[in-house]
């Protein structure tokens, strides 16, 4: 029965490959890197790590995303597929310093 189950799984084709992963780090109330280059027309996995001692919120009107990242915490945000262009984001709690953009190319 095991061989039959394996054959049935293989008949459906290979498993979908994982999305490419990119990382943003919040440090000193800033996003690093401030500009993140990603492939256009591709769904991506964005990992946002907060190295600060206070919470920050990743927010982007252009990407239609909002995610609270606690102090010392990490969040995963899926984006795309994105058309080529610039997608600005900011930190809701420190909007003057925590700014950046995703550049889909």
C-alpha positions in Angstrom: 0.0 0.0 0.0 2.9 2.4 0.7 4.2 2.2 -2.9 0.7 2.9 -4.2 0.4 6.0 -2.0 3.9 7.2 -3.2 2.9 6.7 -6.8 -0.3 8.7 -6.3 1.7 11.6 -4.8 4.2 11.6 -7.6 1.5 11.6 -10.2 0.5 15.1 -9.1 3.9 16.5 -10.1 6.7 18.0 -7.9 5.9 20.0 -4.8 5.6 23.8 -5.3 9.0 25.4 -4.6 9.2 27.8 -1.7 9.0 31.5 -2.2 12.3 33.4 -2.2 13.0 34.8 1.3 14.2 38.4 2.0 14.9 39.9 5.5 14.4 43.3 6.9 15.9 44.2 10.3 14.5 47.0 12.6 17.5 48.5 14.4 17.7 52.0 15.9 14.1 52.7 14.8 15.2 52.2 11.1 14.7 49.4 8.6 17.8 47.8 7.2 18.2 47.7 4.3 16.2 50.8 3.6 15.7 49.7 0.0 15.0 46.0 -0.5 15.3 44.7 -4.1 13.0 41.8 -5.0 12.1 40.0 -8.2 9.0 41.4 -9.9 6.1 39.0 -10.8 7.3 36.7 -8.0 5.6 35.9 -4.6 8.1 36.5 -1.8 8.4 35.7 1.9 9.5 38.8 3.8 10.9 38.2 7.3 10.9 41.3 9.5 13.1 41.0 12.6 12.9 43.7 15.3 16.2 44.1 17.2 14.9 47.1 19.0 13.8 47.2 22.7 10.3 48.5 21.7 7.6 47.3 19.3 7.3 48.6 15.7 4.6 48.2 13.1 5.5 47.5 9.5 3.0 49.4 7.5 2.6 49.9 3.7 -0.4 51.4 2.0 1.2 50.5 -1.4 1.5 46.9 -0.4 -1.7 46.8 1.6 0.1 45.3 4.6 0.2 46.1 8.3 2.0 43.9 10.9 3.0 44.5 14.5 6.5 43.2 15.4 7.1 43.0 19.1 10.5 44.0 20.6 12.9 41.2 19.9 10.3 39.5 17.7 10.0 38.3 14.1 7.1 38.4 11.7 6.6 36.9 8.2 4.8 38.8 5.5 4.0 37.3 2.1 4.1 39.8 -0.8 3.3 39.6 -4.4 3.6 38.8 -7.1 4.4 42.5 -7.5 4.5 44.5 -10.7 7.8 46.3 -11.3 7.9 49.4 -9.2 8.6 51.0 -5.9 6.4 50.2 -2.8 7.0 52.4 0.2 6.7 51.2 3.8 7.2 52.8 7.2 7.2 52.1 10.9 3.9 53.3 12.4 5.5 54.1 15.8 8.6 55.9 14.4 7.5 57.2 10.9 10.2 59.9 10.7 13.1 57.4 10.9 11.6 53.9 10.1 11.1 54.3 6.4 11.9 52.2 3.4 10.8 50.7 0.1 10.5 47.4 -1.7 11.8 47.7 -5.2 10.3 45.1 -7.5 12.5 44.7 -10.6 
